[in-house]
Amino acid sequence: MNNAANATAGTAAARAAAAQQHMYDAEVALHAARMADVDSWVAAAYDRLHAAIAEHCEAMTLTAS
């Protein structure tokens, strides 16, 4: 593998790791919102989790290619 391919693989792996962390953080935020039983917080946390899952799926697709 050449340097450009190594850099791309490293970038994709870093992006996937960041996306995984965002998804975890969003899941924790959703749990906290549900425990607080504040509907607006729960809705916002679900939206954040949805965005994080989409980000993670995209990062995994890039990592696989």
N, C-alpha and C positions, 0 to 999 in steps of 0.2 A: 504494500500500500504506500502511495507517495505522500508527501507532506500535505498537499491540498486535500486528499482523501482523509488523512488523519485529522486535519483541522475540521473538516465537515462532520466527520463522525463524532469528534469531541464536542462540537457545537450542538449537534443533534442530541447527544447524550445529556449535555448540560441543560438543554431546553426541556427534555423529558423529565429530568430530575426536578427542575423548577416547577413544571406543570404538576408533577406528583405532589410536591409540597403545597402548591396552591389548592389542589383538590383536598388534601388532608386538612388544611386550615379552614376551608369552606365547610367541611364536614363537622369540624369542631364548633365552628360558628353556628351552624344549624342546630347542633345539640344544645348549645348554650341558649339560643333563641327559643327553642322548644321548652327548655326548662324554665325560662323566664315567663313563658306563656303570653308573649306580646305578639299579636298577629302580624303587625307591620314588620317586626324583626324577623319573624319566621318567613314571611314572604320574601324579604330582602335576602335572607340567608339561602333560601331555595334558589333564587335567581343567581346568586353568587356561586352556588354549587353547580348549577347548570352550566354556567360559563366556564367554570374550572374543569368540568368533565369534557366539554367541547375542546378546551385548550389541550387537555391531556390526550384526547383521541387524536388530535392533529399532530401533536408532538410524537406520539407513538407511530403514526403513519410515516412521518418523516424519518424516524429512527429506523423503521423497517426497510425503507427504500435505499 
